């Protein structure tokens, strides 16, 4: 059986990090974030210099999980469908599961405004346009997918249970 790669993506401020960390911890999966790679390289996750090196580190960490046959939760920002397609093509040794975190756009903007690395409203609108739910063709590329709308306390409580894997499109996926 292939190890599972769960790609968690969505707009900044939607709840990706909170969800991905809880999901990984509750299921004893590895957790990898591009922001952690920036922090390891630059000493600060908000410093996005050394982009190429950060992505090499990100790729290497995910690839190590693939080689070690470990399940992994990968948090990446608002990857568009082209980037998601490319992403899964890099890691054929995994089964691929997409978790798209969505939230009210204005709520995302409010959450981002509270952070040290602020993104302008124009930047948020550009990201919103890019980060769409997969169309039918993209859905066929994934072994499963789920949309989590504004991770609530109920969803966060459900994350570590078998019930979460029976919810929506994750049916048949077993940790």
N, C-alpha and C positions, 0 to 999 in steps of 0.2 A: 504494500500500500504506500502510495506517495505521501510525503508530509504535506500538510496544508499551509498555504499562504493566504492570510486574510489581509486584503488591501483595504484600509480604512481611509476614505477620502471625503472631502466636502469643503465648504467654505471656511475660511478662518472665523473663529468665534462660534462655530456650529456645535461644538462639543466633541470633536474628534479625539483629542488627546485624553480627555476624561474617559470617554467610552473605550478607546483602544487600550489604555493602561488597565482599566478595570477588567475588560474582556480577557486580556493576556494573563493577568494575575489570577483571575478566577479559574482559568482553565490550564494554568501552569504552562503557558506558551511563551516563547521568547517575544520581546517587544523591541521593535526597531523604529526609530524616528529620524527623519532627515534633520530635524532641529537638534537632536542629540549629536548628530555628526558635526553640525556647525559648532555646537558648544565644545565638542572635543577638539576640534581644529583651531577655533578662534577664541576659546575661553568664554563665549557668550552665544547663546542660541539665536539672539537677535542680530548678530553680525553675520551677514550672508556674503561676506567676501570669501574667496577661495572656493567658489561654487563648484568648479570641476573636481577639486580634491574632495569636497564634501560628498558629491555624488559617487565618486569612486569608493569612498569609505562606506557609504550607504549600500552600494551594490555588493561590496565585499562581505559586509556583515550578513546580508540576506543570503548571499551565495554560500557562506559558511553554514548557515542553517540548512540549506538545501543538501550540502555535502554530508552534514551530520545527521540528516534525516529527522530534523526537528521542526515541529509546527511553529509558525511565526505570525505575529500580528504586526503588520507594517503600516505605519501612519505616514501618509503623504498628503500634501495639501489638496488643492482643487485640480487634480489631473483631469484633462479633457480626454475624450475617448481615444484620440490618437496616442496620447502618452500612456493611457492604461493598456492599450493594445501592445505598444512597444514594451511596456513594463513586464507583462506576463510572458512575452516572447523571450525575455532574458532568462527566465527561470522555468524551463520545461520540466524540471524534476519535482515540481510541486503540483498539487491540485490547487486551483485558483478560485478564491471566493471574494467577492466584492461586497464591502459594507459601505454604503453611501449614507453619510450623516447629513441630514438636512435640518434646517431651522428657519424661522422667519428671518428674512433678509435684514430687517431693521434691528432685530435682536442680535444678529451676527455683528452688525456695525457697532452696536452699543458695547458688545463684549470686546471687540477689537480696540475700541477707543480706550478701554481700561488697561491695555497692555503697553509694555515698554516699546515694542515694535509695532508702531501704528501703521495702518494701511489706509490710504485716502479713500474717500467714498468712490471716486472715479476708479481707483484700483480694485475696490470691492465689486463694483459693477462689471468690470472686465472679467474678474474671476467668476462671477455669477454666470456670465454669458458662456464661459468655457466649461464650467462644471455642470454638466447635465446628466440626468438619469440615462443609463445606456439604452440605445435603441435596440430593436429586435436583433439586428445583425451582431451588435456587440454582446448582447446577452448570450448568444450562442458560444462565445469564446470563453465564458466563465463556467466553472462547474456549478456554482451557485451564486446568488446575490440577494441582498436584502437592503431595503431602505429603512433607516432608523430616523424617525422624525423627532427632532428636539429631544435628545435623550433625557427622559424623565426619571424620577426615583423608581417608578415601576420597572422601566426598562433596565436601569442599572441594577436593581435587585434580581432581575431575571437573567442577567448576563452570565452568571456562573452556573446556571442550572441546565439540565438536559432540555427543559422546556424551551430555552432560547433556540436550541438547534432544531426544534420542531416548529418554530415560528416561521411563517412566511416562506421564503424561498430557500432557507437553509435546511429544509426537510431532507433527511437522508444523510446529512453530514454528521459524522460522529467524531468527537474529540478523542 
